[in-house]
Amino acid sequence: MAKFDTALSAEAWLRHVERWRESGETVAAYCREHGLEVGAMRYQIRRAPAPATTAIRLARVERSARPPVEPPAGAVVIEIGPARIRVERGVDAATLATVLLALGARP
């Protein structure tokens, strides 16, 4: 029978939880690989602080019945269904991709 290590320090458990989150493995697979008890690991996962999330910048959205105006030089207008998006220089590519996916655009 495998010997499991449950007498780790709080810092050691936190490092294991962080490594498990980064690994993409199941809890059972990670525990098997590192000699940890699954129940103890699940307990530590619940106790650990939530992982940091990526901040998403939101853009102001305006609805207007007015006819569209020409975009400024260097800007691009993307139309998806009834939505019309004006993309100007310096736009954050990740934010634009998030908006396009939210509108149902396919890559």
Contacts in CASP RR format, 6 or more apart in sequence:
PFRMAT RR
TARGET T0000
AUTHOR 0000-0000-0000
METHOD contacts of the structure
MODEL  1
MAKFDTALSAEAWLRHVERWRESGETVAAYCREHGLEVGAMRYQIRRAPA
PATTAIRLARVERSARPPVEPPAGAVVIEIGPARIRVERGVDAATLATVL
LALGARP
2 35 0 8 1.000
3 35 0 8 1.000
4 31 0 8 1.000
4 35 0 8 1.000
4 36 0 8 1.000
4 37 0 8 1.000
4 40 0 8 1.000
5 35 0 8 1.000
5 36 0 8 1.000
5 37 0 8 1.000
6 36 0 8 1.000
6 37 0 8 1.000
6 40 0 8 1.000
8 16 0 8 1.000
13 44 0 8 1.000
13 47 0 8 1.000
13 48 0 8 1.000
14 44 0 8 1.000
14 48 0 8 1.000
16 30 0 8 1.000
16 34 0 8 1.000
16 36 0 8 1.000
16 41 0 8 1.000
16 44 0 8 1.000
17 41 0 8 1.000
17 44 0 8 1.000
17 45 0 8 1.000
17 48 0 8 1.000
18 48 0 8 1.000
19 30 0 8 1.000
20 27 0 8 1.000
20 30 0 8 1.000
20 41 0 8 1.000
20 45 0 8 1.000
21 51 0 8 1.000
23 30 0 8 1.000
25 33 0 8 1.000
27 38 0 8 1.000
27 41 0 8 1.000
27 42 0 8 1.000
27 45 0 8 1.000
28 38 0 8 1.000
30 36 0 8 1.000
30 41 0 8 1.000
31 37 0 8 1.000
31 38 0 8 1.000
31 41 0 8 1.000
56 95 0 8 1.000
56 98 0 8 1.000
57 92 0 8 1.000
57 95 0 8 1.000
59 95 0 8 1.000
59 99 0 8 1.000
68 77 0 8 1.000
68 84 0 8 1.000
71 77 0 8 1.000
71 86 0 8 1.000
71 88 0 8 1.000
72 88 0 8 1.000
74 88 0 8 1.000
74 89 0 8 1.000
75 86 0 8 1.000
75 87 0 8 1.000
75 88 0 8 1.000
75 89 0 8 1.000
76 86 0 8 1.000
76 87 0 8 1.000
77 84 0 8 1.000
77 85 0 8 1.000
77 86 0 8 1.000
77 87 0 8 1.000
78 84 0 8 1.000
78 85 0 8 1.000
78 87 0 8 1.000
78 100 0 8 1.000
78 105 0 8 1.000
79 85 0 8 1.000
80 100 0 8 1.000
80 103 0 8 1.000
80 104 0 8 1.000
80 105 0 8 1.000
81 103 0 8 1.000
83 103 0 8 1.000
85 99 0 8 1.000
85 100 0 8 1.000
85 103 0 8 1.000
87 96 0 8 1.000
END
